Amino acid sequence: MKLFVTIPAYNEAASIAAVIKSVPRKIPGISSVKVVVWSDGSTDKTVEVSKIAGADYVFSNKKNLGLARTFDLSTTKAVSLGADIVVNTDADNQYDQSEIPTLLAPILNQVADIVNGDRRVETLSHMPATKKYGNMFGSWIIRLLSGLDINDASSGFRAYTADALKQLTIFSKHTYTHETLIQAAFGDLQVLEVPVTFRSRPGKAGSSRLVSNVFTHVSKSASTIIRTVLMYKALKVFVTLGAIELFFSLLLGARYLWIMFDGLGGSHIQSLILASMLFNMGLVSLLIGIISDLIAVNRKINAKLLK
């Protein structure tokens, strides 16, 4: 089994050498370990430091494309280079790379396709309260939507089989963490979670390049979650929405007929107009759901053909 450790990096020259050097090169059950650093348009010495520190492969975006795109590029490249398993970690040295074997164990034992590193956010004293409770709420939403038993949906320390990565398609330009979990759940991939260490950034306790603004992060993450759910569950979502709209349109229509039989229908024409609008919206929602479901089926067929 060949392991590739991918490290997306943006201006992390101060810490990336320590990350690269701490990646274990000998792991039971693994024949070879390679490190792939992918600089996301870094303007410091991230690329040069990575090469000196011993990274096996170093790539760089010409401009900053964001974490999600860089994750996708680096993991796709790792698979194309022959990876059987890919572990993705952060370049800021907040994760303990000596715990990589812990992430790998469920995959090597053939009980998981993806293993998520649980930072146990609720216990982290160095994480600001807004981010801590924001992470916990986000993880609850992912559990609710996906059915996965996940405590830390925003963790960037994960192990993936090559086959699992081939089934994941990253659309978000912000972060891949929520999107990949939802896709994995709806794609019938086995996802497990193991506890991992999460250190504070030296001299930057509580800081995050990705979550510089909590409101922006929440809004972008919510957009990604909604889009991903609609990709896989559009029929259920739109049929439910359509049924609700049709139900209320029938209620309003019945109300108007009742009033009309009492001789007061003309003074309540607004109810008839609203009922007509809701009825049409309900039919449109049902149609969108059916079309979206046909597209989803076609996507699954294409995915199978590409395997």
C-alpha positions, 0 to 999 in steps of 0.5 A: 500500500502506497501512502501519499501525504498531501499538504496544501500550503499558503505562506507557511514557510515558518512551519511547513518544514516541521510538518514535512519532517515529522511525517513518519516514513515507516508505517506498518502495512505501508510500503512507501510514504511520499509527501506532496506539498501544494503551494496555493500561490504562496508569496513567501519561501514556502516552496523553497523551504518544502524542497529543502525539508524533504518533500517528495513533490512540490507543486504551486498554483500561479495564483491563490485558488483557495483551500478547496481547489488546492486540496482537490488538485493535490489529492488528485495528483497523489492518486495519479502518482499511484497513491492507494491511500491519501492523508491530508494535513495542514501546513501550520503544524497544528496536527501531530503527524505522528498520529497518521498511523492512527488515521490509517488503521481503520482503512488498513483494517478494511473497515473505512473508506475515509477516516476523520480526525476528531480534534475534540473541539469542545475541549480546546482551550486555545480555540475562541468560543465563537469558532468552537461553538460554530464548529460544534453547530456545523458538525451537528448540521452535518450529522443531521443531514448526512446521518454520519456519526461525526463530531468534527466536520471541519477537521482537515486531518483525514485519510482517504482511500484512492477509490473514495477520492475518485468518487468525490467532486469538489465544487466549493471554492471555500472549503472541502471539509463539509462537502466531502463528508456529505458526498461520502455519506450519500455515496455509501462510503464508510466514514469513521472518526478517531481522536487526534491532537490539535495544537495552537498556532505558535504565537497565533493562538486561535487564529485561522487563515480560512476562518478570518471572518466567522460570518463569511465562513458560516455563509459560505459553508451554508451555501456549500452544504445546501448545494451538496445536499441538493446534488444528491437529495433534490427529489426529496427536497423539492417534492417535499417543498412542492407538497407543502406548497400544494397543501396550502394552495388547496387550503386557501382554495377551499377557504375561498370556496367556503366563503364564496358559498356564503356569498362573500367570495368577491371580497376575498379574491386575494385568497384565490390569487395566492392559492393559484400562485402556490399551486403553480409553485408546487407544480414547478417544485415537483418538476424541478425535483424530477428533473434534478433526480434524473440528472443525479441518476445520470451522474451516478451512471457516468461515475460508474462508467469512469471507474 
